[in-house]
Amino acid sequence: MDSGHGSCLLRDPRIREVVSSALTYFHQDRADTHGYVVMPNHVHVLVPPLGEWQPEQLLHSWKSYTAHEINKR
């Protein structure tokens, strides 16, 4: 993955910004975003959920939102 094989959609700064914004949007509301790295073909994120939020709910929310926004562009 780190070699940049496969689809590298996140190399595009406009697409990378969509992902970065989504990861920080609910900071201190749904999750405590400690850090993230957007690689050309994947994302690393360190983010414990807050309250009743479960990791799979956060992931679904991010992936759904970013997919819709990226497809618009």
ZADO-1210 file (C-alpha; in nm, 4 decimals, padded with zeros to 6 digits):
<atoms>
<atom x="00.0000" y="00.0000" z="00.0000" code="MET" pos="1"/>
<atom x="00.2697" y="00.2494" z="00.0951" code="ASP" pos="2"/>
<atom x="00.4384" y="00.1987" z="-00.2430" code="SER" pos="3"/>
<atom x="00.1508" y="00.3849" z="-00.4094" code="GLY" pos="4"/>
<atom x="00.0185" y="00.0914" z="-00.6113" code="HIS" pos="5"/>
<atom x="-00.3433" y="00.0778" z="-00.7177" code="GLY" pos="6"/>
<atom x="-00.5753" y="00.3757" z="-00.7247" code="SER" pos="7"/>
<atom x="-00.4056" y="00.6838" z="-00.5823" code="CYS" pos="8"/>
<atom x="-00.7095" y="00.9116" z="-00.5855" code="LEU" pos="9"/>
<atom x="-00.6028" y="01.0787" z="-00.2599" code="LEU" pos="10"/>
<atom x="-00.2943" y="01.2214" z="-00.4293" code="ARG" pos="11"/>
<atom x="-00.5215" y="01.4965" z="-00.5668" code="ASP" pos="12"/>
<atom x="-00.5126" y="01.7894" z="-00.3175" code="PRO" pos="13"/>
<atom x="-00.8846" y="01.8639" z="-00.3680" code="ARG" pos="14"/>
<atom x="-00.9803" y="01.5054" z="-00.2846" code="ILE" pos="15"/>
<atom x="-00.7343" y="01.4928" z="00.0056" code="ARG" pos="16"/>
<atom x="-00.8986" y="01.8053" z="00.1508" code="GLU" pos="17"/>
<atom x="-01.2426" y="01.6399" z="00.1429" code="VAL" pos="18"/>
<atom x="-01.1056" y="01.3517" z="00.3502" code="VAL" pos="19"/>
<atom x="-00.9107" y="01.5756" z="00.5901" code="SER" pos="20"/>
<atom x="-01.2125" y="01.7959" z="00.6528" code="SER" pos="21"/>
<atom x="-01.4360" y="01.4963" z="00.7194" code="ALA" pos="22"/>
<atom x="-01.1903" y="01.3471" z="00.9688" code="LEU" pos="23"/>
<atom x="-01.1813" y="01.6651" z="01.1774" code="THR" pos="24"/>
<atom x="-01.5414" y="01.7835" z="01.1385" code="TYR" pos="25"/>
<atom x="-01.6774" y="01.6024" z="01.4453" code="PHE" pos="26"/>
<atom x="-01.3667" y="01.6445" z="01.6631" code="HIS" pos="27"/>
<atom x="-01.4748" y="01.6587" z="02.0288" code="GLN" pos="28"/>
<atom x="-01.8351" y="01.5790" z="01.9276" code="ASP" pos="29"/>
<atom x="-01.8365" y="01.2219" z="01.7947" code="ARG" pos="30"/>
<atom x="-01.4671" y="01.1461" z="01.8347" code="ALA" pos="31"/>
<atom x="-01.1393" y="01.2748" z="01.9735" code="ASP" pos="32"/>
<atom x="-00.9227" y="01.3048" z="01.6631" code="THR" pos="33"/>
<atom x="-00.5636" y="01.2562" z="01.7812" code="HIS" pos="34"/>
<atom x="-00.4128" y="01.2463" z="01.4352" code="GLY" pos="35"/>
<atom x="-00.4395" y="01.1209" z="01.0807" code="TYR" pos="36"/>
<atom x="-00.2334" y="01.0812" z="00.7656" code="VAL" pos="37"/>
<atom x="-00.3872" y="01.0822" z="00.4194" code="VAL" pos="38"/>
<atom x="-00.1699" y="00.8662" z="00.1937" code="MET" pos="39"/>
<atom x="-00.2156" y="00.8519" z="-00.1861" code="PRO" pos="40"/>
<atom x="-00.4241" y="00.5328" z="-00.1666" code="ASN" pos="41"/>
<atom x="-00.5355" y="00.4964" z="00.1977" code="HIS" pos="42"/>
<atom x="-00.5772" y="00.6786" z="00.5298" code="VAL" pos="43"/>
<atom x="-00.4402" y="00.6191" z="00.8792" code="HIS" pos="44"/>
<atom x="-00.6379" y="00.7688" z="01.1685" code="VAL" pos="45"/>
<atom x="-00.6046" y="00.7583" z="01.5468" code="LEU" pos="46"/>
<atom x="-00.9439" y="00.8519" z="01.6832" code="VAL" pos="47"/>
<atom x="-01.1228" y="00.7090" z="01.9863" code="PRO" pos="48"/>
<atom x="-01.5005" y="00.7538" z="01.9661" code="PRO" pos="49"/>
<atom x="-01.6834" y="00.9636" z="02.2235" code="LEU" pos="50"/>
<atom x="-02.0111" y="00.8888" z="02.3990" code="GLY" pos="51"/>
<atom x="-02.2238" y="00.6228" z="02.2357" code="GLU" pos="52"/>
<atom x="-02.0412" y="00.6361" z="01.9016" code="TRP" pos="53"/>
<atom x="-01.8837" y="00.3107" z="01.7871" code="GLN" pos="54"/>
<atom x="-01.5766" y="00.2905" z="01.5564" code="PRO" pos="55"/>
<atom x="-01.7782" y="00.1267" z="01.2786" code="GLU" pos="56"/>
<atom x="-02.0339" y="00.4100" z="01.2916" code="GLN" pos="57"/>
<atom x="-01.7599" y="00.6719" z="01.2572" code="LEU" pos="58"/>
<atom x="-01.5998" y="00.4843" z="00.9701" code="LEU" pos="59"/>
<atom x="-01.9322" y="00.4466" z="00.7896" code="HIS" pos="60"/>
<atom x="-02.0073" y="00.8167" z="00.8349" code="SER" pos="61"/>
<atom x="-01.6673" y="00.9244" z="00.6976" code="TRP" pos="62"/>
<atom x="-01.6700" y="00.6822" z="00.4067" code="LYS" pos="63"/>
<atom x="-02.0270" y="00.7647" z="00.3058" code="SER" pos="64"/>
<atom x="-01.9752" y="01.1415" z="00.3202" code="TYR" pos="65"/>
<atom x="-01.6372" y="01.1420" z="00.1469" code="THR" pos="66"/>
<atom x="-01.7534" y="00.9037" z="-00.1286" code="ALA" pos="67"/>
<atom x="-02.0489" y="01.1295" z="-00.2111" code="HIS" pos="68"/>
<atom x="-01.8363" y="01.4452" z="-00.2083" code="GLU" pos="69"/>
<atom x="-01.5561" y="01.2901" z="-00.4150" code="ILE" pos="70"/>
<atom x="-01.8034" y="01.1555" z="-00.6721" code="ASN" pos="71"/>
<atom x="-01.9504" y="01.5070" z="-00.7107" code="LYS" pos="72"/>
<atom x="-01.6068" y="01.6338" z="-00.8107" code="ARG" pos="73"/>
</atoms>
